[in-house]
């Protein structure tokens, strides 16, 4: 949400990404096991961040994460699907689909 205060909403909106990342880091598969290790999520998040343009929208990070997961996990289709599902669910939980 853009605001006229807070440099356009920088602090107001910062926790949206934090919450989405929390959901990723704590995501589990149907068996209750972590989808990825924290270190793997951290790598995907970093790789997604460096792909973003100067003034990205929330949806841009969502898509960048999906793209990076697709590339990074290309050799393991079930894990790629699980990671992309976790990414989609994390962003849905913060009302960014």
ChimeraX attribute file (.defattr): number of C-alpha atoms within 10 A of each C-alpha:
attribute: neighborCount
match mode: 1-to-1
recipient: residues
	/A:1	7
	/A:2	11
	/A:3	11
	/A:4	7
	/A:5	10
	/A:6	11
	/A:7	10
	/A:8	12
	/A:9	13
	/A:10	13
	/A:11	11
	/A:12	14
	/A:13	15
	/A:14	10
	/A:15	12
	/A:16	17
	/A:17	17
	/A:18	12
	/A:19	15
	/A:20	21
	/A:21	18
	/A:22	12
	/A:23	18
	/A:24	25
	/A:25	21
	/A:26	16
	/A:27	22
	/A:28	16
	/A:29	14
	/A:30	8
	/A:31	7
	/A:32	8
	/A:33	11
	/A:34	15
	/A:35	23
	/A:36	19
	/A:37	13
	/A:38	14
	/A:39	10
	/A:40	14
	/A:41	19
	/A:42	15
	/A:43	15
	/A:44	20
	/A:45	19
	/A:46	13
	/A:47	17
	/A:48	20
	/A:49	16
	/A:50	9
	/A:51	15
	/A:52	14
	/A:53	10
	/A:54	6
	/A:55	7
	/A:56	11
	/A:57	10
	/A:58	14
	/A:59	12
	/A:60	16
	/A:61	19
	/A:62	22
	/A:63	17
	/A:64	19
	/A:65	24
	/A:66	22
	/A:67	17
	/A:68	21
	/A:69	25
	/A:70	18
	/A:71	12
	/A:72	15
	/A:73	17
	/A:74	13
	/A:75	10
	/A:76	10
	/A:77	11
	/A:78	11
	/A:79	17
	/A:80	20
	/A:81	16
	/A:82	18
	/A:83	25
	/A:84	22
	/A:85	16
	/A:86	22
	/A:87	23
	/A:88	19
	/A:89	18
	/A:90	24
	/A:91	22
	/A:92	13
	/A:93	13
	/A:94	15
	/A:95	10
	/A:96	15
	/A:97	14
